[in-house]
Amino acid sequence: MEVYKTKAEKVDVVANFLINGPPCGWLFLVGMNCGGEGKTMATGEAIELCKKSFGEESIIRLPCNNDSNAQKLVLMKKDSTIVKTIVHVNNWNPHWEFMASEWDAQVARFERSDL
């Protein structure tokens, strides 16, 4: 599992998944402190970059149920069948590892920067 610490690295990994990743795919962003690692920040900034690239109304966020273990964002490109799912995982465990393997998900671990 790749580990990312800087803001630029975190935004880049999410943006690359959204723009260059598989046509339909999963990205698991893993944090170990239940928050503060930059998962939400990186996802938000990457979505904004996509909107600038493809147009403001190009990305649709689909509703989904979330719980305290993970937050899921399902994004679809307008007028397309492309669906990307980003899961913010708070505590990595064998359950998530199995799901990532079964769904062929890209997994990235975010840590707080030492700066």
N, C-alpha and C positions, 0 to 999 in steps of 0.2 A: 504494500500500500504506500503510495507516494505521500510525503509529508510536505505541507506548504505552510510557510510562516509569515511571509510579507503580504501586504495588501495587494500589490501588483500581481504576485504569483496566484493568489486566491481568485482575484477577478479574472485573470487570464485563463485559468483552468475551467471556470464556469462558462466564460464567453466562448472558448474553443469548443466546448461540448455543445453549446447551443448553435453556434454558427457552422462548425466543421465536423461535429460528431456524427454518429450514425443517424440515418433518417428518422428512426424512432428508437429511443434508447433511454437508459436509466443512468443517473449520476448520483452516487451516495456521497454526501459530504459528512465526514465523521468528526465529531468533537468529543473530547473526553471530560469536559468540565461543565456540561449542561448549559453552555452558553458562553459568549464572549470570545469565541475563536474566529469570528468573521464570516460564518456561513450565510447569515441573512444579508450582511453588507455586500459580500461578493456576489450573491445571487441577484440582489437588487441592481447593483451597478452593471452586471453583465446583461440583464434584461434591458436596461436603458441603452446600452451599447447596441444591442440587437435592434431596438426600436429606431435608433439613429441610422443603422445600416439598411434596414428593411422598410422603414416608415413607421410613424407613430402608432398607427392602428394595426400593425402587422402581427403583433403577438397577442394572443388571447389566453388569459389565465382561466382554466377550468376549475370549478369548485370541487373540493374533496374534503373528506373527513380526516382530522388530525387528532393526535393524542399527545401525552407528555413524553412518550418515547421517541417520537419523530414528527417532523413536519414535512408534508409532501406538497410540492408544487407541480401541477400538470400544465404544461404550456403547449399551445398549438399555433402553428403559423397559419394566418388567415388564408382562406381559399386554398388549403393544402391538406393533405392527409398526414403530415408530419406532426408527431406528438413527442415531446420530450418531458421526462419526469425527473425532477430533482428531489431527493429525499435528504433532509437534514436529520442525521442520526445523532442522538445525544450520548448513547452508551453502546459501543460496539460489542457484540456478543456472538456466539455461534449461530443464533437465529438470523441475525442480519448477514453474517458471513454466508450462510446457506442461501438466503434470498439473493444476495449479490451474485453468487455463483449461478444459481438457477436462471436469473434474468440477464446474465451476461452484462452486469452493470459495471461501469467505471467507478472506482472507489478512490477518494482522496481524503486524506486526514488533514484537518486544519488545526494548527496550534497557535497559541498567542506568541507574538513576536517578542524577542528579548529586548527590543529597543524601547 
